[in-house]
């Protein structure tokens, strides 16, 4: 990684046109992936991604440039071209990198993936394949993917910061297809952690997740179509939190709030959700998929309470939007790689556990839907209007879960669904995903306990 001396020269070059903040983000990442389809290894791929991003602020203006060449001449040229985009050459500023931050590593690694033989990784994948394929005779196809990534970063800025971090992530992706003569149905599980290969010894059972993927596919193949209409819905824990993430979480990022593109603008201290709802974004959770020691601007991650008992307490804020909003940063700045300018993003975002019991939530529903597993969907980030598929659902009749149904979708508006959550259980769980936005695709956790929405539009099929 580049030295303090080189970083200092580059940062000083950035400020020759009156800029008041400059930043260097250096990244050296190694990614390994393996794919198995129908018990055969299809691909084994490895790659390295290296580059340096340079960012300059001048008041509320920002310019970003990057290069793969870390020679001093290339870095100075890149900095010069970025600076010129902000104005004419003025008197320069001297910079001293005297804030070499060190921090406690909150996410220890026991088994670095680069020390694990490829055969051992494939063994885990084939164990998952067999577990899914053997679940039922109607499981026609199983694919398993494996991913590990080591990301080394260095961040230096004109405020004197000079710091480094290493992030290790490991993930298993299982997709099962159940088939009959007429159609196919799918089920998937995608566990991941900010961990090394010990993930498979300490936290993730490949056989369990493979069975769950196959079980969803099998059940949905034999399910009837879901009826449509307004009804109470119980949304299960774990990936059920994707609705809050998409329909509400993005609207609490300063990326949207600072520009007035959020339904929650200027609502700090106001009630925006049911008093049952406390929502948190926490980048410090030990070894969780969306965690890190520092964000991509070098600010330590932290636990941000977004909503407390229904009251809006905080937004997620990066450096540039902190200027626009005249507020502090929250350790929420993230980017996919050095090719992207960072902005405020979620980490591990979840609804906190409540005091209701799962069985009481189900018993409270006379005629409604139990959304056991959620799938993908679409959201309008300005209005919060959403449409999400239910990948595994069941009808609830007279307080009991009855037959499985497929083709269900949940349709609503984020600000409204928050007010309509009237029961929150105590069985909070997390699930892993990838979130795409302005600064690229990044790993995030979503989570919640089981919740009840007293009334929501359910789309179905005739």
N, C-alpha and C positions, 0 to 999 in steps of 0.2 A: 504494500500500500504506500501511497506517496508520503514523503517526509513532511515534517512541520515547515521546513525551509521552503520547499516547493509550494506547499499549500499557502504559505504567507505571500509569496510572490504572486501567485495566481489571484488570491483574494484582493490584493492591492490593485492589480490590473483591472479587476471587476469594477472598482469604484472611481475610475478616472473620469467618468462623465456625471458625477454627482450622485451616484447611487448611495443609499444609506444603509444597505445590508447586502451581504454577499455570502453565498454558501456553496460548498463543494460536497457532492455525494459520490463516493467511489464504491463500486460493487464488483465483487469477484464471486460468481456463483457456479456451482457444479450440480447438475441435475442428472439423475439416473432413473430410467423407467423401463418396465418390463410389461408385456401384455401376453396373456394366456387365453386362448379361445378353444373351447371343446377339448381341454386337457393337453393342448399343444402350445408350445412357446412360439408366439408369432413374431415378436420384436424384442430386442434388447438394445436400448438406446442410451447414450450418454452425451452430455454436452456441457460446454463451459460458456458462460456469458460474462463479459468484462466490459466495463465502461465507466466514465466519469461524467456526472451531470453538474452543470454550473448554473446557479440561479442568482439573479440580482433584483433587489427592490429599489424603487425610487418613489417614495411616498406610497401610493396605492397601485403603482404600475409594477409589473413583474415581467421579466424576460428569462427564458430558460433555453439552454443549449447543452449538447452533450457530444462526447467524442470517445472513440475506442483507443485513441493514441495517448498514452500517458507520458510522452516526452514533454519536457518543460516547454519547448517551442510550440508544440501543438496545444498545450493547455493555455499558454499565454495568448495564442492566437484566438482560441475559442472564447476566452474571457474578454478579449478586446472586441471581437465581433458582437458579443452579447451586450457589452457596455455601450458601444456605439449606437445600438438600437434605442438607447434611452436618452441620448442627447449629445452635446458637444463636449470635447475634452476640457476638463477643469483641473484645478490643483488636486493632486492625488491625496490619499489618506494612508497613514501607516497603520499596520495591524500587528498586534502581538498575540500569538496563540498561547495564552497563559492559563487557559481553563481546560486542562487535560482531564476530563471527567472519567473517573472510574466508578463502577457500580457493582453491587452484588449481583451475581448471575442467579436470577430467580428460577431458571429453567435448566437444571443440570442434565447432562447427557451421560448415559452409562455405556452404551454401545454405539459408537459412531458407525453409520451405515457403510462408509468406505472401507471399514475393516471386516465387513461381512462378505463371505463368498457368495457369488451370484446363485450358486446351487441352493444355498440356504434360503435365499429370498424366494426362489422358484418353489421350494418345498412348501413354504407358507401359502403361496398362491394355489398350489395343487391341492393342498389340504382344504382350502376354501372351495375350490372347484368341486371336489368330491362330495363335500357336505351339501352343497346346493344341488348338484345333479342327482344325488341319492335321495333327496327329500321326497320326491314323488315322481311317478312315471310320466306325468305330463310336463315335466321340466325338460324342454327340448334343446335348449342352448344356454350355456353359461360362459360369460367372459369375466376375467379377473385382471385388474391392473394394479401395478405396484409403482410407487413413486417415492424417491427420497431426494432431498435438496439441501445443500449446504450453502448458505448465503453469508459471505463475509462483507461487511460494510465499514466504511470510514466516513465520518462527517466532520467537516471543519467549517467554521463561519467567522464572519468579521466581528462578532461579539467576543471572540477569543476561544470559542469551543474547538476542541480537537478530541474526538472520541471514536472508538471502534467497538464492533460487536459481531458475534457469529450466531447465526440462527440455523438450527437443524430441524427439518420437518420430514415426517414419514407418513405415508398414506396408503391404504388398501381400498380398491374400488371394485365392487362386485355387482354384476348385473345378471339377473336370471330371467329367462323367458319361458312361460308356460304356453303350450299350444294344444289346440284340438283341430278338427277338420276345417273349422271356419275362421278361427282368429288366434291372435297372440295377445298375451298380457305380460307386463314386465314388473319386476321388483328390483330394487337396488339398495345397497348399503355402502357407505363411503367413509369409514372411520379414519381419522387422522389425528396426529398430535404434533406438538412442538417437542418432539422426542427423537431418539435414535431407534435402533432395532429392538431395544428393550420394550418398545410399545407392545410387541407381540407376547412378551413374557409377563408384563406387569398390568396391562390395561385392556388390550384388544384381543378377543378370542376369535380367530378367523372362522372357525366352524359355526359359532353362534351367529355371526353377522351373515354368513352365507345362507344359513337356514332361514334367517329372517327375510332375506331377499327372495329366496325361493318360495317361502310361505306366502308372501304378499302376491307374487305372480300366480301361484296356485289358487289362492282364495278368490282373487279378482277374475280369474278365468271362469269360475263357476258362479259368480255373483250376477244378480239381476241389475237392471238399470235403476239409477237413483231417481226418485220423484223430485220434481222441482217445486219451489215455493219458499215463502218466509217461514222460518222455524227456529227453535232453539238448537244450538250446536255445541257439543262438547269437543274441544280441540285438544288432543293429547299432548303430552310433554315432548321434550326434545325438539325435533325438526318442526313441530307445530309453531315454534317461535319464528319461523320464516315470515309469517304474516306481519308480526310486529317489526321485524327487521326491514322488510321491504316497504310496507305501507306507512310506518311511523318512524323507524330509525333513520332512514335517509332524510326525512324532513327535519330531523334534529341535528343534522350535520351542518356546520357553518358554511359549507360549500353552497348549500341552498339558502340558509337563513340570511347570510350576509348580503345576498342579492335580492332578498324579498321574494324568493321562489319557494316559500314554505308556508303551509297553513298554520305553522306554530311561531311565526315571526312575532316579536314583541309580546310574547305571552309568558315570560318568566314570572313566576309567582302566582300564576293563574291555574285554575283547575282545568286540565285538558283530558282527564281520564277518570274513570271510576275510582273511588277512594280505596278500592281493593288493589289497585295497581301501583306497584313500585317497579321501575324499570332501570336497569343498570348496564353500563358498558364498562368492562373491566379488562384491560390489557395486561394485568399482572397475574392472572390466574395461572397457577403453576403448570407448565407444560401443556397448556391448552392450545388448540390449533391456531387461534387468532391472537395469541399472546406474543410479547417480545419484551426485552429489557428496556429498550428505548424506542421511540417512534422514529420515523424516517427524517426527522429534523434534529434528532439527538436529544429530544426532551424525554425524560423518564416516563414510562407509561404509568397509568394510575387507575383507580376505581372511580368512575364518574357516575354519580347518581343522577339520572336524567329526569325521572319522574318519581316523586315520593308521595305515597298515599293520594295519587291523582293530581298532585301539584307539580307543574313544570319547574324543575330546579336548575337545569343546566343544558347547554348545548355541547357538542363535540367540536373543538376549535383548533385550527392550525395557525401558523404564524401570520400568513398574509391576511386571512380572514379575521384574526384577532385585531389587526390594525383597522380593518373596515368596521368592526363591531365595537372597538375600544374596550376589549376585554382580554382576559388572560388565556394562554394556550392550555390545552388539557391533555397533552400527550397523545393526540389522536391523528397525527399527520402520517399518512401512509401512501405508498406507491408500489406498483408492480415491480419496477426495476428502475435503473438509472435513466432509462429512456423516457420516463414520465416525471412531470413536475408534481410534487406531492400536494395533497389537500386533505381536509378532514374526512376521516372514514371510521367506520365501526371496527371493533376488535372482537370481543366476546360479549354479545348483547343479549340480555335475557330479562324476562319477567321474574321477579323474586317470588319465592314460595309464599303461599297464603295459609289460611287456617282451615279451609274447607277440606273435606275428604273426597277422594276419587269416587267412592261408592255413593256418597251423598249427591254428587254432581249428576251421576247417571240416574239415580232414583228421582231426581227433581224434574226429569224430562219425560213428559207424557207421550209426546209425538215429535221426534226430532232426529238428529243425525249425530253419530259419533265419528269424528274425523280422526282415525288412529294415526294415519301417516299423510303428510302433506307432500305435494309435488311442486312443480314449477308454476310460474304465473307471470302476470304483467301488472305494472303499477305506473300511474301517472304521478311523477314526483312532486308536481306543483299542487295538485288537488288531493293526493293520497288515495285516489280511487284505484281499487285493485280487483283482480280476478285470479284466483288460485285454484289449481286442480287438487282434488283429494285423491291420493294414490291408493289409499285403502280406507274404506268407510263402511259403516254399519248403521242400519236403522235402529232407533231406540223407541220402544213402545212400552208405555206404562211402567217406566222406570227400569226397563231391562234392555240390554243389548240383544238384538235379534239377528236378522239375516244380513249378510254382506251385500253392499251395493257398489256399483262402479259408475264412472262417468260424472261423478259429483264435482261441483266447483263452488267456491265461496266467493260471493260478489259483494263488495261494499266500499266504504270509505274509511281510511285510517282514523281520522279524528272522531268518527261516529262509533266505530267498533270499540275504541278505547272506553267510551262512556257506557257501552252496552255490555261490558264484561261484568257480570254480577256474582260470579263464584270463581275462586282461585284456590287450587288444591296445594298440597305440601310436597308433591313429588317432583320437584324441579329436576330437569335433565338437560344436557347439552347435546348438540349435533353439529357436524362439520359441513362447511360449504365453501364455495368460491363466490365472491361478490364483485361484480363489474360496475365500474363507474368512471368518472373523469380521469382518475389516476391509474386506470388499468384494473386487472383482475387480481384480487388479493384473498388470502385465506381468512375466513371468519368463522366464529361459532355463533349459532343461534340457539336459543333455549327458552324454556318456560316449564312450569308445572301444568297439569291439565287445567284448562279454564272453561268456563261456560259463557257463551255469548247468548244473551236472552232472546235475541231475534236477529237473524241475518238471512239474506237472500241466498238460497241454494239453487244453483243451476243443475239441471239433470237432463235425462234423455227419456223420450217417450218409448 
